């Protein structure tokens, strides 16, 4: 029904009655499933401490799901914002900074944030009136009469009042989606920084293993040469020479695969930093030690970890967005009240539009309420309710996965630390055994086979030691990633302007 400023007082009463009745009915319908679904607990108990470390006695027993994305202060146990600084490797720091500035996945995530921010502005614009300008010209003729012209210029305004908060719910959903998109950007920071560090550790480990293999190859080449001389002098059997040659060839066979691993890791690091695969070959050609893991730092509590991890925050925001969309969909059944008005002038000539033109104006209000839609909106509400359930389960899964990742990282770190102790002992013993075997062989007390076995054992022990040391650094990086390290709200607040500038500069 539409009413304007020209209707009679006799019609005013039925219109008002209709409006009041519709509003009352909608108010009764406002008691929807949204409130009940929003009040449902998440039932996500968080342990007071990690199973493989000791937490302070003041740790909370549980962490409510609604508080995970809050700004509550976390325990000042560990600064995770730039954990890579703790390795003391300038090259690693440079690579991570380059990756965070130019990696395509980061640029894409920044563009997604910009898109979500613009979508929020679109939803906000729906809360305000709209104003359109129009102009028209018409030429008409009846029979043999002279043709006549008419010209019109006007303004049209309309405004749908957000009586039930449907549009405000859509704005809230957009804001929650924006927050989730921002959290996804921060999650990309966390993943990328860890990925660069892992590849860098892999590179330095491959270079170290290559150095060990080349060093042992040189020693074995000397042994093989001396054995051939002894065979020529009649001091050793030809079997010794062939065994020495076999050992030399086996060690040499390891060199190409290690060289390929070095080159491939260099390519991967270049791509992670947003460059061509061969861009870092020269910069990373010089071998360097595997970055040592930083000293043991105090662990965050589980609840603080969940607050820090951006992927968990993203899932929580998606739950809130789903609830807002559900509320908006439920309010699609409520009556809508739209106000409209127009103001225009018309004249027979263009010149008369400014002087002597007739003025037309109108104002109207319309009230519309759905009566029958064949169950379409009911089905949409059911779909949104299912979306809420899905979002909550995804949130629950992210929390459990976060806890598992940290626990797994701690178990692996402790295991590799214990393994390193034994590997160090084995490497030391293998070095002593090789020297003793060489001395006893030179004295004629043992056969040459024992020397070769000691050389093989030394190479394997040195290689295992290098891998075990690199594994410790790898485990620490994975632990930092599981704890959500690599970003902070303070140093990752992005505006539309710097999002655009970063995206443009990265694609140039």
Secondary structure as UniProt FT lines:
FT   STRAND          2..4
FT   TURN            5..6
FT   HELIX           9..29
FT   HELIX           33..38
FT   TURN            51..52
FT   TURN            57..58
FT   HELIX           65..67
FT   TURN            68..69
FT   TURN            76..77
FT   TURN            81..82
FT   HELIX           83..87
FT   HELIX           90..102
FT   HELIX           104..125
FT   TURN            126..127
FT   STRAND          130..140
FT   TURN            143..144
FT   STRAND          148..161
FT   HELIX           166..232
FT   TURN            233..234
FT   HELIX           238..272
FT   TURN            273..274
FT   TURN            277..284
FT   HELIX           302..308
FT   HELIX           310..330
FT   HELIX           331..333
FT   STRAND          336..347
FT   HELIX           351..353
FT   STRAND          358..368
FT   TURN            374..375
FT   HELIX           376..442
FT   TURN            443..444
FT   HELIX           448..482
FT   TURN            483..484
FT   TURN            489..492
FT   HELIX           496..507
//
